[in-house]
Amino acid sequence: INLSAVRNKENNLVVMNRNGMITILDNDERERERYSLIYGAKLKIEEKEAVKPGQLLAEWDPYTTPILTEVSGTVKFGDIIEGVTMQEQVDEVTGLSRKVIIESKDPDARPRISIKNESGRTAKLPGSESPATYLLPVKANIIVNEGNQVNAGDVIVKIPRETTKTKDITGGLPRVAELFEARKPKEYAVISEIDGIVSFGKDIKGRRRVIITPEIGEPKEYLISKGKHISVHEGDRVRAGEPLMDGPANPHDILYILGEKELARYLVDEVQEVYRLQGVKINDKHIEVIVRQMLRRVRIKEVGDTDFLIGEQVERYVFEEENEKVKTKGGKPAIAEPLLLGITKASLSTDSFISAASFQETTKVLTQASIEGKCDRLKGLKENVIMGRLIPAGTGFPGYRNLKTEVVNGGEEICVEEK
């Protein structure tokens, strides 16, 4: 499904796009299983071939992201100069020398590989007028030499994945902290806001222009700086939320484009990945409780007939209560967008100043509360524990205080609410 592939010299089908899938159908043509295929995967089966349980369908290198040539021809280097944009490095594992692209001081240098046809001109990509030129990001390993003959589907460059670095729990915990504090990653990936077809526009100041054209509506443009590997190709169909380049996702972008459910799923999966690498099993519900607290505030976009202000940040339950009141009176409800707060900020922005003061910045929280003349209604668990009261949970609920026990004929104790 949606699969674009070419045959390489070993007669294997090589996947050339990022949203292709394999489906397994039973004898009645009903879909039983579906698998996503990544760019550069080699298919080990043919279409409509009968498969058995446990059979290998496709394989790929989990440690690198490849750049494949889509046309056959001769390799030609551009702006790949030793000591300026490229450096010969010896692989610590294999002991072999390799060409690695390095950061260049020349802002106009754009290391690239072009595929030339028999007439010596740059070949065109199949189905388009774009030249077969591949820009190389920093840290890319070139595995072909200038003048080599290559066939469509051959790997010309490998980019090491960040995940190949040795991971232990000390390396993983900063990642968990980054997720729970809702920080923007240092070099996050640009993701598409709409569904559409990819095309490339004219470069601006060394930045590549990626244009996403939807079937209906205005196209969206994204500028991606040079040295970054663009993970989509001309003519690719992308969905909203799909990354256009390599790098970690920005959770705030996921919330804005895909919504709360997708963000919650992303955060749970990313946190679980760190712990699963160490063999630690944690039930999803524990992480989901934290994510719920991170998403409990909203920002007002339209005030309607409520008393809110535009841009005001309020608790979700306050927003919903106010909207219900306005609706019952026949008024226009407010419109808000969800906010993602880090756990530190979420804890300090709680309604209870006693709970907030016990966490961090005690002096600041108490000073602010006294200036504003705040009143703590002791609705949560933490503030009640601090004040030495019964927590409002289980038999500590206020409703249970008005109950008294009575013994009936059978000797059973029942609870009766006092009038």
C-alpha positions as CSV (number, residue, x, y, z in Angstrom):
1,I,0.0,0.0,0.0
2,N,1.4,3.4,-1.0
3,L,4.7,1.6,-1.7
4,S,7.3,3.1,-4.1
5,A,10.2,0.6,-4.7
6,V,13.0,-0.1,-7.2
7,R,14.9,-3.3,-7.9
8,N,18.6,-3.2,-7.0
9,K,21.4,-5.2,-8.6
10,E,20.8,-8.1,-6.2
11,N,17.2,-8.2,-7.6
12,N,15.7,-7.2,-4.2
13,L,12.9,-4.6,-4.1
14,V,14.2,-1.5,-2.1
15,V,11.6,0.8,-0.5
16,M,12.1,4.4,-1.7
17,N,9.3,6.2,0.3
18,R,8.4,6.5,4.0
19,N,4.7,5.7,4.3
20,G,4.6,2.4,2.5
21,M,3.0,-0.6,4.1
22,I,2.7,-4.4,3.7
23,T,-0.7,-6.0,4.4
24,I,-1.2,-9.7,5.0
25,L,-4.6,-11.0,3.6
26,D,-6.2,-14.4,4.4
27,N,-7.9,-16.7,1.9
28,D,-11.1,-14.6,2.0
29,E,-9.1,-11.4,1.1
30,R,-9.6,-10.0,4.6
31,E,-6.7,-8.0,6.1
32,R,-5.2,-9.8,9.0
33,E,-2.0,-7.8,9.7
34,R,-0.4,-4.6,8.5
35,Y,3.3,-3.5,8.8
36,S,4.9,-0.1,8.2
37,L,8.0,-0.1,6.1
38,I,10.9,2.4,6.6
39,Y,12.9,4.1,3.8
40,G,15.7,1.8,2.6
41,A,14.2,-1.5,3.7
42,K,14.9,-4.5,1.4
43,L,11.8,-6.6,0.8
44,K,12.3,-10.3,1.1
45,I,8.9,-11.2,-0.5
46,E,7.0,-10.4,-3.7
47,E,3.5,-9.0,-4.0
48,K,0.7,-11.7,-3.7
49,E,3.3,-14.3,-2.5
50,A,2.0,-16.7,0.1
51,V,3.8,-16.3,3.5
52,K,4.1,-18.4,6.6
53,P,4.1,-17.3,10.3
54,G,7.5,-16.1,11.4
55,Q,8.7,-15.5,7.8
56,L,11.0,-12.6,7.2
57,L,9.2,-9.9,5.1
58,A,11.8,-7.1,5.1
59,E,15.2,-6.1,6.6
60,W,17.1,-2.9,7.2
61,D,20.0,-1.4,9.1
62,P,18.8,-0.3,12.5
63,Y,21.9,1.8,13.2
64,T,22.0,4.1,10.2
65,T,19.6,6.1,8.0
66,P,20.6,5.5,4.3
67,I,20.4,7.9,1.3
68,L,19.6,5.8,-1.8
69,T,20.0,6.8,-5.4
70,E,16.8,6.7,-7.4
71,V,18.5,6.5,-10.7
72,S,21.4,4.6,-12.3
73,G,24.5,6.5,-13.4
74,T,28.0,7.8,-12.4
75,V,28.8,9.4,-9.0
76,K,30.0,13.0,-9.0
77,F,30.9,14.9,-5.8
78,G,30.2,18.6,-5.3
79,D,31.7,20.8,-2.6
80,I,33.2,17.7,-0.9
81,I,36.7,19.0,-0.1
82,E,39.0,17.2,2.3
83,G,39.7,19.3,5.4
84,V,36.9,21.8,4.5
85,T,33.7,19.9,4.3
86,M,34.9,16.3,4.5
87,Q,37.3,14.4,6.7
88,E,38.8,10.9,6.4
89,Q,38.1,9.1,9.7
90,V,39.0,5.6,10.9
91,D,36.2,3.5,12.2
92,E,37.0,2.4,15.8
93,V,35.1,-0.9,15.3
94,T,36.2,-2.0,11.8
95,G,39.5,-0.1,11.5
96,L,38.5,1.0,8.0
97,S,38.8,4.5,6.7
98,R,35.6,6.4,5.7
99,K,34.7,9.8,4.4
100,V,32.6,11.9,6.9
101,I,31.0,15.2,6.2
102,I,32.0,17.9,8.8
103,E,30.7,21.3,9.7
104,S,32.1,23.9,7.2
105,K,33.1,27.5,8.0
106,D,32.1,28.5,4.4
107,P,28.4,29.4,4.5
108,D,28.0,28.8,0.8
109,A,29.5,25.2,0.8
110,R,26.9,22.6,0.2
111,P,28.3,19.1,0.1
112,R,26.3,17.0,-2.3
113,I,26.4,13.9,-4.6
114,S,25.0,14.1,-8.1
115,I,24.3,11.2,-10.4
116,K,25.3,11.8,-14.0
117,N,23.8,10.0,-17.0
118,E,25.8,8.7,-20.0
119,S,25.9,12.2,-21.6
120,G,27.6,13.6,-18.5
121,R,24.5,15.6,-17.4
122,T,22.8,15.3,-14.0
123,A,20.1,12.7,-14.3
124,K,16.5,13.6,-13.6
125,L,14.5,11.9,-10.8
126,P,11.8,9.5,-12.1
127,G,8.5,11.2,-12.6
128,S,9.8,14.8,-12.1
129,E,12.1,17.4,-13.5
130,S,14.2,17.6,-10.3
131,P,17.9,16.7,-10.7
132,A,19.3,13.6,-9.0
133,T,21.3,15.6,-6.5
134,Y,21.5,14.6,-2.8
135,L,22.6,17.2,-0.2
136,L,24.6,15.6,2.6
137,P,24.1,16.5,6.2
138,V,26.9,16.8,8.8
139,K,28.1,13.4,10.1
140,A,27.0,11.6,6.9
141,N,29.3,8.7,5.9
142,I,30.0,8.5,2.1
143,I,30.3,4.9,1.0
144,V,30.9,5.5,-2.7
145,N,33.8,7.1,-4.6
146,E,33.7,9.7,-7.3
147,G,33.4,8.0,-10.7
148,N,31.7,4.9,-9.3
149,Q,28.8,3.4,-11.3
150,V,25.7,3.0,-9.2
151,N,22.3,1.4,-9.9
152,A,18.9,2.6,-8.7
153,G,18.3,1.5,-5.1
154,D,22.0,1.5,-4.1
155,V,23.1,3.1,-0.8
156,I,25.4,6.0,-1.5
157,V,25.5,7.6,2.0
158,K,24.8,6.4,5.6
159,I,23.8,8.7,8.4
160,P,24.4,7.3,11.9
161,R,21.3,7.2,14.1
162,E,21.6,9.0,17.5
163,T,20.1,5.9,19.2
164,T,23.2,3.9,18.4
165,K,25.1,5.6,21.3
166,T,25.4,3.4,24.4
167,K,22.4,3.9,26.5
168,D,22.2,3.3,30.3
169,I,19.7,4.6,32.9
170,T,21.9,7.6,33.7
171,G,21.8,8.6,30.0
172,G,18.1,7.8,29.9
173,L,16.9,9.8,32.9
174,P,17.8,13.2,31.5
175,R,15.6,12.2,28.5
176,V,12.7,11.4,31.0
177,A,13.3,14.8,32.7
178,E,13.3,16.5,29.3
179,L,9.9,14.9,28.5
180,F,8.3,15.6,31.9
181,E,9.5,19.2,32.0
182,A,8.1,19.7,28.4
183,R,11.3,21.2,27.2
184,K,11.9,21.9,23.5
185,P,14.7,19.6,22.3
186,K,17.9,21.4,21.2
187,E,17.6,20.5,17.5
188,Y,14.0,19.3,17.0
189,A,12.5,18.1,13.8
190,V,10.2,20.3,11.7
191,I,6.9,18.5,11.3
192,S,4.2,19.0,8.7
193,E,1.0,20.8,9.8
194,I,-1.1,19.4,6.9
195,D,-1.6,16.4,4.7
196,G,-0.2,16.9,1.2
197,I,2.4,16.3,-1.5
198,V,6.1,17.3,-1.0
199,S,7.9,19.6,-3.4
200,F,11.1,21.7,-3.1
201,G,11.2,25.4,-3.8
202,K,14.1,27.8,-4.4
203,D,16.7,27.8,-1.6
204,I,16.8,31.0,0.6
205,K,20.1,31.9,2.3
206,G,21.4,28.4,2.3
207,R,18.1,27.0,3.7
208,R,16.1,24.5,1.8
209,R,12.5,25.3,1.1
210,V,10.0,22.4,1.5
211,I,6.5,23.0,0.2
212,I,3.6,20.8,1.3
213,T,0.6,21.1,-1.2
214,P,-2.7,19.8,0.1
215,E,-5.6,18.7,-2.2
216,I,-7.7,21.6,-1.0
217,G,-6.4,24.8,0.5
218,E,-3.2,26.8,0.6
219,P,0.2,25.2,0.5
220,K,2.5,25.4,3.6
221,E,6.2,26.3,3.3
222,Y,9.0,25.2,5.7
223,L,12.6,26.3,5.7
224,I,15.2,23.7,6.8
225,S,18.8,24.8,7.5
226,K,21.6,23.2,5.5
227,G,23.5,20.4,7.2
228,K,20.2,18.8,8.3
229,H,19.0,15.7,6.5
230,I,15.6,16.1,4.9
231,S,13.8,12.8,5.3
232,V,11.2,13.4,2.5
233,H,11.5,13.4,-1.2
234,E,9.9,15.2,-4.1
235,G,6.4,13.7,-4.7
236,D,6.2,12.0,-1.3
237,R,2.8,12.1,0.3
238,V,3.0,13.2,4.0
239,R,0.4,13.3,6.7
240,A,0.0,16.0,9.4
241,G,2.4,15.4,12.2
242,E,5.0,13.6,10.0
243,P,8.6,14.9,10.4
244,L,10.2,16.5,7.4
245,M,13.8,16.0,8.7
246,D,15.7,13.9,11.2
247,G,15.7,14.8,14.9
248,P,13.6,14.4,18.0
249,A,10.0,15.7,17.9
250,N,8.9,18.9,19.8
251,P,6.0,17.9,22.1
252,H,4.5,21.4,21.8
253,D,4.3,20.9,18.0
254,I,2.6,17.5,18.5
255,L,0.0,19.1,20.8
256,Y,-0.7,21.9,18.4
257,I,-0.9,19.8,15.2
258,L,-2.2,16.4,16.4
259,G,-3.9,17.1,19.7
260,E,-3.9,15.9,23.3
261,K,-4.4,12.2,22.6
262,E,-1.5,11.9,20.2
263,L,0.7,13.9,22.6
264,A,-0.2,11.7,25.6
265,R,0.6,8.6,23.5
266,Y,3.9,10.1,22.4
267,L,5.0,11.0,26.0
268,V,4.0,7.6,27.4
269,D,5.8,5.7,24.6
270,E,9.0,7.9,24.9
271,V,9.2,7.5,28.7
272,Q,8.5,3.8,28.5
273,E,11.3,3.4,25.9
274,V,13.9,4.6,28.4
275,Y,12.7,2.3,31.1
276,R,12.2,-0.8,28.9
277,L,15.8,-0.5,27.7
278,Q,16.8,-1.2,31.3
279,G,14.2,-4.0,31.7
280,V,12.1,-2.0,34.0
281,K,8.3,-2.6,33.7
282,I,6.1,0.3,34.6
283,N,2.3,0.3,34.0
284,D,1.2,3.0,31.5
285,K,-1.3,4.4,34.0
286,H,1.4,5.9,36.3
287,I,2.9,7.9,33.4
288,E,-0.6,8.8,32.2
289,V,-1.5,10.4,35.6
290,I,1.6,12.7,35.3
291,V,0.7,13.6,31.6
292,R,-2.9,14.4,32.7
293,Q,-1.5,16.9,35.2
294,M,0.8,18.4,32.6
295,L,-2.3,19.0,30.4
296,R,-4.7,20.3,33.0
297,R,-4.5,24.0,32.0
298,V,-5.9,25.8,28.9
299,R,-5.3,29.2,27.3
300,I,-8.3,31.3,26.4
301,K,-8.5,32.1,22.6
302,E,-12.1,33.5,22.5
303,V,-13.9,34.8,25.6
304,G,-17.5,34.5,24.3
305,D,-19.9,35.7,27.1
306,T,-17.6,34.5,29.9
307,D,-15.5,36.5,32.4
308,F,-12.2,35.2,31.0
309,L,-9.6,37.3,29.3
310,I,-7.9,36.5,26.0
311,G,-4.6,34.7,26.6
312,E,-5.6,33.9,30.3
313,Q,-4.4,30.5,31.5
314,V,-7.0,28.6,33.6
315,E,-7.6,25.2,35.0
316,R,-9.5,22.9,32.6
317,Y,-12.3,22.2,35.1
318,V,-12.8,26.0,35.8
319,F,-13.0,26.6,32.0
320,E,-15.6,23.8,31.6
321,E,-17.7,24.9,34.6
322,E,-17.8,28.5,33.4
323,N,-18.8,27.4,29.9
324,E,-21.6,25.2,31.3
325,K,-22.9,28.2,33.3
326,V,-22.9,30.4,30.2
327,K,-24.6,27.7,28.0
328,T,-27.5,27.3,30.5
329,K,-28.1,31.1,30.3
330,G,-28.1,30.8,26.4
331,G,-24.8,32.7,26.1
332,K,-21.8,32.1,23.9
333,P,-19.1,29.8,25.5
334,A,-15.4,30.6,25.5
335,I,-12.9,28.7,23.2
336,A,-9.5,27.6,24.5
337,E,-6.5,25.7,23.4
338,P,-4.7,23.1,25.5
339,L,-1.4,23.9,27.2
340,L,1.5,21.6,27.9
341,L,3.2,22.5,31.2
342,G,6.3,20.8,32.6
343,I,5.7,19.0,35.9
344,T,7.6,21.7,37.9
345,K,5.5,24.5,36.4
346,A,2.3,22.5,36.7
347,S,3.0,21.8,40.4
348,L,3.7,25.5,41.2
349,S,0.6,26.7,39.3
350,T,-1.8,24.6,41.4
351,D,-4.7,26.4,43.1
352,S,-3.4,25.3,46.6
353,F,-0.5,27.6,47.7
354,I,0.3,25.2,50.6
355,S,0.8,22.3,48.1
356,A,2.9,24.6,45.8
357,A,5.0,25.9,48.7
358,S,5.9,22.4,49.8
359,F,7.4,21.6,46.4
360,Q,9.8,24.4,45.3
361,E,10.4,28.1,45.7
362,T,8.7,28.2,49.1
363,T,9.4,31.8,49.9
364,K,8.3,33.1,46.5
365,V,5.0,31.0,46.6
366,L,4.1,32.1,50.1
367,T,5.0,35.8,49.4
368,Q,2.9,35.8,46.2
369,A,0.0,34.1,48.1
370,S,0.1,36.7,50.9
371,I,0.2,39.6,48.4
372,E,-2.8,38.3,46.5
373,G,-4.7,37.4,49.8
374,K,-5.2,33.8,48.6
375,C,-7.4,31.3,50.4
376,D,-6.6,27.6,50.3
377,R,-9.8,25.5,50.3
378,L,-7.8,22.3,51.1
379,K,-9.4,20.3,48.2
380,G,-6.3,18.2,47.4
381,L,-4.6,15.4,49.2
382,K,-1.2,17.1,49.8
383,E,-2.4,20.2,51.5
384,N,-4.7,18.1,53.8
385,V,-1.7,15.9,54.8
386,I,0.4,19.0,55.5
387,M,-2.4,20.5,57.7
388,G,-2.8,17.2,59.6
389,R,-6.4,16.6,58.3
390,L,-8.1,13.5,56.9
391,I,-7.4,13.3,53.2
392,P,-10.5,13.8,50.9
393,A,-10.4,10.2,49.6
394,G,-12.1,7.0,50.6
395,T,-13.7,7.3,54.0
396,G,-12.1,10.8,54.3
397,F,-14.7,12.2,51.9
398,P,-16.9,14.9,53.6
399,G,-20.0,12.9,52.8
400,Y,-18.9,10.1,55.2
401,R,-18.8,12.4,58.2
402,N,-22.6,12.5,58.4
403,L,-22.9,8.7,58.6
404,K,-23.7,6.7,61.8
405,T,-23.8,3.0,62.2
406,E,-26.9,1.1,63.4
407,V,-27.1,-2.6,64.4
408,V,-30.1,-4.4,62.8
409,N,-31.7,-7.8,63.7
410,G,-29.1,-10.0,62.1
411,G,-26.3,-8.3,64.0
412,E,-25.1,-6.6,60.8
413,E,-23.9,-3.0,61.0
414,I,-25.3,-0.6,58.3
415,C,-24.5,3.0,57.7
416,V,-27.4,5.4,57.8
417,E,-27.1,9.1,56.8
418,E,-28.1,11.5,59.5
419,K,-30.8,14.1,58.7
